[in-house]
Amino acid sequence: MSKVVDKFIKYAKINTRSNEEGNTSPTTSGQLVLAKELVKELKEIGIKEASIDENGYVMASVPSNVNKEIPRIGFIAHMDTSPEISGMNVNPKFIENYDGKDIVLNEEKNIILSPKDFPELKDYIGKTLITTDGTTLLGADDKAGIAEIMTAVEYLANHPEIKHGDVKVAFTPDEEVGRGSDNFDVKKFNANFAYTMDGGTVGELEFENFNAASAKIKIRGRNVHPGYAKHKMINSMLIASEFIDMLPKDETPGTTEGYEGFYHIVSMNGGVEETELQYIIRDFESDKFQERKEFILKCAEIINEKYGKCTIEVDIKDQYRNMKEKIEPVKYIVDIAYKAISNADLKPECVPIRGGTDGAMLSFKGLPTPNIFTGGHNFHGRYEYIPVFAMEKAVQVIVNIVKFTASYDNRK
């Protein structure tokens, strides 16, 4: 097994599940366990500038080995795993020379990873896959990214003949609960640009993501005894259903793809007296994103006109923006990554991120940060898996980016 696999398995076994309700940074102690391990390993391979700050962020720097000015480049991955499913006692399984058939993850619980449900499995016939045992997630999001960066850094440290400028590394906490970039010190990191290693299928390169907002919708009703309720009761749950029906049925996550935006109801809780809906709103285009927010408000206005002005309240908060507007002025950093992927004997595929990324937040903090594949599939669940060759290719891409940055002339 290659070093990247050994590192990945070691990191996957550390429970770094983040906590949405946590009020510390990081939100869980397991993330600090991994952070300390990473600093230890970085120092063991000779990276003296490796440290953890008070918020659990790991940063390190591989010094330039040339006597000319070269852009300072960064690579970033997050340490936490999704709180949606257990990250405790992760027990990765190896499927060597995959035959294209069903993979029994857990015979006792009849949990099967099948190409009938996940047809992209057929793309990896003959490859070695790493899967879960069916009881936890795997943690390739984003411990594969960490392992790939760590392996590439070790390779650079052991091959001084590869000429490069300063290479910056950062491992962040709590990305899965939306806080990965909150305490990221861009000035301390001191890179001209960076790449998050936090993507999916091998070959993918991403520099566009959704504009995003959340919408909290409170609906007030009036409760009276149901036996005497005629013309008196106002059932907030029925009004909530009416509100939901006002939104387009073909603009949900289950009916959209590519550059199509959506409204997504995340939760619904309540009773006769009060109901609360939680929505997320997503679109790539700024104008359409604004129209979506205004449409939510218009629907609420119609409800209030029908039932009374205090029936429904809407609180919309912007979450993140499309990084494209910050990447376009320095598009050469995408060109470098595209070339690096091509030179790893892969076909680069530029795809939009149908979600958010720390790179989007960091781009708006002044650190342009596209996203590169790690190779994993089915993140955040028991059917997660990653092909070994994809991780090895990701390491090669990182090293290629370092090489090409040292020679790239962005004035072309």
Residue pairs with C-beta under 8 A, 6 or more apart in sequence:
1 388
2 151
2 388
2 391
2 392
3 151
3 154
4 147
4 148
4 151
4 391
4 392
4 394
4 395
5 130
5 147
5 388
5 391
7 146
7 147
7 150
7 151
8 130
8 140
8 143
8 144
8 146
8 147
8 386
8 391
9 92
9 130
10 37
11 34
11 37
11 139
11 143
11 146
11 147
12 90
12 92
12 138
12 139
12 140
12 143
13 90
14 30
14 33
14 34
14 37
15 30
15 87
15 88
15 89
15 90
16 28
16 30
16 31
16 33
16 34
16 79
16 80
16 81
16 87
16 139
16 143
17 28
17 30
17 80
17 81
17 82
17 83
17 86
17 87
17 88
18 26
18 27
18 28
18 31
18 80
18 81
18 82
18 83
18 173
18 174
18 175
18 176
18 177
19 27
19 28
19 83
19 177
20 27
20 83
20 177
21 27
22 28
22 174
22 177
25 55
25 56
25 173
25 174
25 179
25 182
25 183
26 32
26 35
26 55
26 56
26 79
26 80
26 173
26 174
27 80
27 173
27 174
27 177
27 179
28 80
30 87
31 56
31 79
31 80
31 173
31 174
32 52
32 56
34 79
34 146
34 171
35 52
35 56
35 58
35 79
35 171
35 173
36 52
38 50
38 58
38 79
38 146
38 150
38 171
39 50
39 51
39 52
39 58
39 60
41 150
42 50
42 60
42 150
42 153
42 169
43 50
45 153
45 154
45 157
45 158
46 157
47 60
47 61
47 62
47 153
47 157
47 169
49 59
49 60
49 61
49 63
50 58
50 59
50 60
51 58
51 59
51 60
52 58
53 59
53 183
53 185
53 188
55 173
55 183
56 79
56 173
57 170
57 171
57 172
57 173
57 183
57 184
57 185
58 79
58 169
58 170
58 171
58 172
59 168
59 169
59 170
59 185
59 188
59 189
60 153
60 168
60 169
60 170
61 166
61 167
61 168
61 169
61 190
62 153
62 156
62 157
62 164
62 166
62 167
62 168
62 169
63 166
64 70
64 164
64 165
64 166
65 160
65 163
65 164
66 163
66 164
66 165
66 406
69 165
70 164
70 165
70 166
70 405
70 406
71 165
71 192
71 193
71 405
72 165
72 166
72 167
72 168
72 190
72 191
72 192
73 165
73 166
73 167
73 168
73 191
73 192
73 193
73 194
73 195
73 401
73 402
73 405
74 167
74 168
74 169
74 170
74 189
74 191
74 193
74 194
74 195
74 367
74 369
75 149
75 152
75 167
75 168
75 169
75 170
75 194
75 195
75 196
75 197
75 398
76 169
76 170
76 171
76 172
76 194
76 195
76 196
76 197
76 198
76 358
76 359
76 362
76 369
77 142
77 143
77 145
77 146
77 148
77 149
77 171
77 172
77 196
77 197
77 198
77 374
78 142
78 145
78 171
78 172
78 173
78 174
78 175
78 176
78 180
78 198
78 358
79 142
79 143
79 146
79 171
79 172
79 173
80 173
80 174
80 175
80 176
80 177
80 180
81 87
81 137
81 139
81 141
81 142
81 143
81 176
82 137
82 141
82 176
82 379
82 380
83 176
83 177
84 137
84 380
84 381
85 136
85 137
85 380
85 381
85 382
86 135
86 136
86 137
87 136
87 137
87 139
88 136
89 135
89 136
90 132
90 136
90 137
90 138
90 139
91 132
91 133
91 135
91 136
92 130
92 131
92 132
92 133
92 138
93 105
93 130
93 131
93 132
93 133
94 128
94 129
94 130
95 103
95 128
95 129
95 130
95 131
96 128
97 126
97 127
97 128
98 121
98 124
98 125
98 126
98 127
98 128
98 129
99 125
100 115
100 121
100 122
100 125
101 115
102 112
102 113
102 114
102 115
102 116
103 112
103 113
103 114
103 121
103 129
103 131
104 111
104 112
105 111
105 112
105 113
105 131
105 132
105 133
105 134
105 382
105 383
106 133
106 134
106 135
109 134
109 135
111 134
111 135
111 382
113 121
113 131
113 383
113 385
114 121
115 121
115 122
117 383
118 377
118 378
118 383
120 201
120 377
124 387
127 387
127 388
127 389
128 387
128 388
128 389
129 385
129 386
129 387
129 388
130 138
130 140
130 385
130 386
130 387
130 388
131 138
131 384
131 385
132 138
132 382
132 383
132 384
132 385
134 382
135 382
136 382
137 379
137 380
137 381
137 382
137 384
138 376
138 384
138 385
138 386
139 384
140 374
140 375
140 376
140 379
140 384
140 385
140 386
141 176
141 198
141 374
141 376
141 379
141 380
141 384
142 175
142 197
142 198
142 374
144 197
144 374
144 375
144 376
144 386
144 391
144 394
145 196
145 197
145 198
145 374
145 394
146 171
146 197
147 391
148 197
148 374
148 391
148 394
148 395
148 398
149 169
149 171
149 197
149 398
151 395
152 395
152 398
152 399
152 402
153 167
153 169
155 395
155 399
156 162
156 164
156 167
156 399
156 402
162 399
162 402
162 403
163 403
163 406
164 402
164 403
164 405
164 406
165 405
165 406
166 190
166 191
167 402
168 189
168 190
168 191
168 194
170 184
170 189
170 194
172 180
172 181
172 184
172 358
173 179
173 180
174 180
174 182
175 181
175 198
175 358
178 319
178 356
180 358
180 361
181 358
181 361
181 362
181 365
184 358
184 361
184 362
184 365
186 362
186 365
186 366
186 367
189 367
191 367
193 330
193 333
193 367
193 368
193 369
194 359
194 362
194 367
194 368
194 369
195 333
195 337
195 359
195 369
195 370
195 371
195 372
195 401
196 357
196 358
196 359
196 362
196 369
196 370
196 371
196 372
197 371
197 372
197 373
197 374
197 394
197 398
198 357
198 358
198 359
198 371
198 372
198 374
199 205
199 206
199 353
199 371
199 372
199 373
199 374
200 373
200 374
200 375
200 376
200 377
200 379
201 349
201 373
201 375
201 377
201 390
202 346
202 373
202 375
202 387
202 389
202 390
202 393
202 394
203 341
203 346
203 347
203 348
203 349
203 373
204 349
204 350
204 351
204 372
204 373
205 334
205 337
205 338
205 341
205 348
205 349
205 350
205 351
205 370
205 371
205 372
205 373
206 350
206 351
206 352
206 353
206 357
206 370
206 371
206 372
207 323
207 324
207 327
207 334
207 350
207 370
207 371
208 284
208 322
208 323
208 324
208 327
208 352
208 353
209 284
209 320
209 322
209 323
209 324
209 352
209 353
209 355
209 356
209 357
209 359
209 360
210 261
210 282
210 283
210 284
210 320
210 322
210 352
210 353
210 354
210 355
210 356
211 282
211 283
211 284
211 285
211 286
211 289
211 318
211 320
211 321
211 322
212 280
212 281
212 282
212 318
212 319
212 320
212 321
212 356
213 280
213 281
213 289
213 292
213 293
213 316
213 317
213 318
213 319
214 278
214 279
214 280
214 281
214 316
214 317
214 319
215 277
215 278
215 279
215 280
215 281
215 293
215 296
215 314
215 315
215 316
215 317
216 276
216 277
216 278
216 279
216 314
216 315
216 317
217 240
217 243
217 276
217 277
217 278
217 279
217 296
217 300
217 312
217 313
217 314
217 315
218 274
218 275
218 276
218 312
218 313
218 315
219 236
219 239
219 240
219 243
219 270
219 274
219 275
219 276
219 277
219 303
219 311
219 312
220 236
220 273
220 274
220 310
220 311
220 312
221 233
221 234
221 235
221 236
221 237
221 239
221 272
221 273
221 274
221 275
222 232
222 233
222 234
222 272
222 273
223 233
223 271
223 272
223 273
224 232
224 233
226 233
233 272
234 307
234 311
235 272
236 270
236 271
236 272
236 273
236 274
236 275
237 270
237 271
237 272
237 275
239 275
239 303
239 307
239 311
239 312
240 268
240 270
240 275
240 277
242 303
243 277
243 299
243 300
243 303
243 312
244 265
244 277
246 299
246 302
247 263
247 295
247 296
247 299
248 263
249 255
250 256
251 260
251 261
251 262
251 263
252 262
252 263
252 264
253 262
253 264
255 262
256 262
257 354
258 352
259 284
259 285
259 352
261 281
261 282
261 283
261 284
261 285
261 288
261 289
261 292
262 281
262 282
262 283
263 279
263 280
263 281
263 292
263 296
264 279
264 280
264 281
264 282
265 277
265 278
265 279
266 278
266 279
266 280
267 276
267 277
267 278
268 275
268 276
268 277
268 278
269 275
269 276
270 276
279 296
280 319
281 289
281 292
281 293
281 296
281 316
282 289
282 354
283 289
283 292
284 322
284 324
284 352
286 321
286 322
293 316
296 314
296 316
297 314
297 316
300 312
300 313
300 314
303 311
303 312
304 310
304 311
304 312
319 356
320 356
320 360
320 361
320 364
321 360
321 364
322 360
323 357
323 359
323 360
323 363
323 364
323 368
323 369
323 370
326 363
326 364
326 368
327 333
327 334
327 363
327 368
327 370
330 368
330 410
332 408
332 410
333 368
333 370
334 350
334 370
335 408
336 401
336 404
336 405
336 408
337 348
337 370
337 372
337 397
337 401
338 348
338 350
339 400
339 404
340 397
340 398
340 400
340 401
340 404
341 347
341 348
341 372
341 397
341 400
342 348
343 400
343 404
344 393
344 396
344 397
344 400
345 393
346 393
346 397
353 360
353 371
357 369
357 371
358 369
359 369
359 370
359 371
360 369
362 369
363 369
372 394
372 397
372 398
373 390
373 394
373 397
374 386
374 390
374 391
374 394
375 386
375 387
375 389
375 390
375 391
375 393
375 394
376 384
376 385
376 386
376 390
377 384
377 385
377 386
378 384
378 385
